[in-house]
Amino acid sequence: MDDFIRDIPAKQPVLIAGPTAAGKSALALAIARDKGGVIVNADALQVFSNWRLLTARPSQADEEMAPHLLYGHVPGDQDYSVGHWLREVAPVLDGPDRPIIVGGTGLNFTALTEGLAEIPLTPPEIRAEGEALLQANGLEAMLDELDPETLARIDQRNPARVARAWEVWRTTGRGLASWQDDTPPPLLPLPATTAIVLEADRDWLRDRIARRFDAMIADGAIEEVRRNLAGWDPKAPSAKAIGAPELIAHLQGKVDLDTARRDAIVASQQYAKRQRTWFRARMRDWHKISLPDQ
């Protein structure tokens, strides 16, 4: 890996994707220190100000070693979409420092390098209507209302993806696939970058996930969750942070710590599996680095 880092062109933007706990932030920091550049967050949850430990944001010590942008700057109850992220990352691409864009949210990278359809925002009342439909009649009720082209493109087992497609149709009267077909040019075409995706051995990664969560607990994750307890809203955007619902349940006396720990680790491992599936399907042209590094 050291040889690969040395061969990265000095001014070229770098993209680093990979599953949770694979070591993306450490690689970004190594490149920034060795080759120069500003580290830019592309993780959908590390933007929120109320979580540092649970979302594995870079530490304050790391932030002192190299400049970091778009970390921890959004209130936990504020919506933050891929479109928000693109609007914030656009001026960074035109800045004086080479961006090193790192994260585990594949959709951010796809929007950056392939373009993002400019779909109108979903009104709150339509989102509430969708939530009620999903709760009352399940995922099939939403799928039944989607057009064939959209059904062919989305993960029909992923409630968030199905709900998003349903909201687009309900808001605009057009299918998500139709909007995607009108996608504008990307901000940063893939050939103009050094694009890296970390491919982690499953068992190696599962062990790292467990050990990292234990380290989070040791570093004060329970205290971080306790600071969020009074205003906890399971529907808030930042509530999707893995480990937050589980440790909230522990602090509310619903489960013991061992159970919360187990549930959080399992949720993180399941998330890593979904990430790896996305990366294999959507990042075939990226440079692969296999982990553990031999």
HELIX and SHEET records of a PDB file:
HELIX    1   1 ASP A    2  ARG A    6  1                                   5    
HELIX    2   2 LYS A   24  LYS A   35  1                                  12    
HELIX    3   3 GLN A   60  MET A   65  1                                   6    
HELIX    4   4 VAL A   82  LEU A   93  1                                  12    
HELIX    5   5 GLY A  106  GLU A  114  1                                   9    
HELIX    6   6 PRO A  124  ASN A  137  1                                  14    
HELIX    7   7 LEU A  139  LEU A  143  1                                   5    
HELIX    8   8 PRO A  148  ARG A  153  1                                   6    
HELIX    9   9 PRO A  159  THR A  172  1                                  14    
HELIX   10  10 LEU A  176  ASP A  181  1                                   6    
HELIX   11  11 LEU A  190  ALA A  192  5                                   3    
HELIX   12  12 ARG A  202  ASP A  219  1                                  18    
HELIX   13  13 ALA A  221  LEU A  229  1                                   9    
HELIX   14  14 PRO A  237  LYS A  240  5                                   4    
HELIX   15  15 ALA A  244  LEU A  251  1                                   8    
HELIX   16  16 LEU A  257  ARG A  282  1                                  26    
SHEET    1   A 6 HIS A  68  LEU A  69  0                                        
SHEET    2   A 6 VAL A  38  ASN A  41  1                                        
SHEET    3   A 6 PRO A  99  GLY A 103  1                                        
SHEET    4   A 6 VAL A  14  ALA A  17  1                                        
SHEET    5   A 6 THR A 194  ALA A 200  1                                        
SHEET    6   A 6 HIS A 287  LEU A 291  1                                        
END                                                                             
